[in-house]
Amino acid sequence: MADETILVIEDNEKNLKLVRDVLTFRGYKVVSAENAEDGLRLAGESPPDLVVMDIHLPGMSGIEALGELRANEATRRIPVLAFTASVMPQDRHTITSAGFDGFLSKPIAIKELGDTIASALSSRGKGAGA
């Protein structure tokens, strides 16, 4: 079932286009923003089923934006995947400790992207009473 809406927050135009193209091909509706502030606004106006967010964004970081999403009643239960080139074990620990629901690494691996998105969407709301 790929009729869900995914918000992609990514400041690199090429990465954003690739993710948008792959997800659209798989049947998802994709909404995008190039910075955290615009992404937060979009998520608040029409909460997506999933957020894929770069960690290193201009202005507010992805980790700060995650805190804002979790602090808002309307967006706190949306699964959020970190999207970053920071792949060292300490980086992964920082990202998962911040409360992200999963991790996607750059450069983008198309199969991993599709599988991780599908898994995050299928497990959303389980055990959370949502």
C-alpha positions as CSV (number, residue, x, y, z in Angstrom):
1,M,0.0,0.0,0.0
2,A,2.0,3.0,-1.2
3,D,-0.5,5.8,-1.1
4,E,1.1,7.5,1.9
5,T,2.5,11.0,2.0
6,I,6.2,11.4,2.7
7,L,7.8,14.7,3.6
8,V,11.4,14.9,2.5
9,I,13.5,17.6,4.1
10,E,16.8,17.8,2.2
11,D,18.9,20.8,1.1
12,N,20.9,19.0,-1.6
13,E,19.0,19.4,-4.9
14,K,20.4,16.2,-6.4
15,N,19.6,14.1,-3.4
16,L,16.2,15.6,-3.1
17,K,15.4,14.8,-6.7
18,L,16.6,11.2,-6.5
19,V,14.6,10.5,-3.3
20,R,11.5,12.2,-4.8
21,D,11.8,10.2,-8.0
22,V,12.3,6.9,-6.3
23,L,9.4,7.4,-3.9
24,T,7.1,8.8,-6.6
25,F,7.9,5.7,-8.8
26,R,6.9,3.5,-5.8
27,G,3.6,5.3,-5.6
28,Y,4.1,7.6,-2.6
29,K,3.0,11.2,-2.6
30,V,6.1,13.3,-1.9
31,V,6.2,16.8,-0.4
32,S,9.5,18.4,0.0
33,A,11.3,21.2,1.8
34,E,14.9,22.5,1.5
35,N,15.2,23.6,5.2
36,A,13.9,22.5,8.6
37,E,11.7,25.6,9.1
38,D,9.8,25.0,5.9
39,G,9.6,21.3,6.6
40,L,8.1,22.0,10.1
41,R,5.5,24.3,8.6
42,L,4.5,21.7,6.0
43,A,4.3,19.0,8.6
44,G,2.1,21.2,10.8
45,E,-0.2,22.2,8.0
46,S,-0.8,18.7,6.7
47,P,0.9,16.0,8.8
48,P,2.6,13.4,6.5
49,D,2.7,9.7,7.1
50,L,6.5,9.8,7.4
51,V,9.3,12.3,7.4
52,V,12.8,11.7,5.8
53,M,15.1,14.5,7.1
54,D,18.7,15.4,6.5
55,I,20.6,16.0,9.7
56,H,22.8,18.8,8.4
57,L,20.4,21.5,7.1
58,P,21.0,25.3,6.7
59,G,19.7,27.1,9.8
60,M,18.0,24.7,12.1
61,S,19.6,21.2,12.2
62,G,17.6,18.0,11.6
63,I,18.1,17.1,15.3
64,E,16.7,20.4,16.4
65,A,13.8,20.0,14.0
66,L,13.0,16.5,15.3
67,G,12.7,18.1,18.8
68,E,10.2,20.6,17.4
69,L,8.2,17.8,15.7
70,R,8.1,15.7,18.9
71,A,7.1,18.8,21.0
72,N,4.0,19.4,18.8
73,E,0.9,17.2,19.5
74,A,-0.1,17.2,15.8
75,T,3.3,15.8,14.7
76,R,4.8,13.9,17.6
77,R,3.8,10.5,16.4
78,I,5.0,10.8,12.8
79,P,7.9,8.5,12.2
80,V,11.1,10.4,11.2
81,L,14.0,8.9,9.4
82,A,17.4,10.5,9.6
83,F,19.1,11.0,6.2
84,T,22.8,11.7,6.4
85,A,26.3,11.0,5.3
86,S,27.4,10.8,8.9
87,V,27.8,7.0,9.2
88,M,30.4,6.5,12.0
89,P,29.1,4.5,15.0
90,Q,29.1,7.6,17.2
91,D,27.1,9.6,14.6
92,R,24.5,6.8,14.5
93,H,24.4,6.7,18.3
94,T,23.8,10.5,18.4
95,I,21.0,10.2,15.8
96,T,19.2,7.3,17.4
97,S,19.6,8.9,20.8
98,A,17.9,12.0,19.5
99,G,14.8,10.0,18.9
100,F,14.8,9.3,15.1
101,D,12.9,6.2,14.1
102,G,15.5,5.0,11.6
103,F,18.5,5.9,9.6
104,L,19.2,6.3,5.9
105,S,22.7,6.8,4.8
106,K,24.2,8.8,1.9
107,P,25.1,8.1,-0.8
108,I,21.6,6.9,-1.5
109,A,21.2,3.1,-2.0
110,I,17.9,2.8,-3.9
111,K,16.9,-0.6,-2.5
112,E,17.8,0.4,1.1
113,L,15.7,3.6,0.6
114,G,12.7,1.7,-0.6
115,D,13.0,-1.0,2.0
116,T,13.6,1.4,5.0
117,I,10.6,3.6,3.9
118,A,8.3,0.6,3.6
119,S,9.4,-0.8,7.0
120,A,9.0,2.5,8.7
121,L,5.5,3.0,7.3
122,S,4.4,-0.6,8.1
123,S,5.5,-0.3,11.7
124,R,4.1,3.2,12.4
125,G,1.7,3.4,15.2
126,K,2.3,-0.1,16.5
127,G,2.4,-0.2,20.2
128,A,1.9,3.6,20.4
129,G,-1.9,3.5,20.6
130,A,-2.1,5.6,17.5
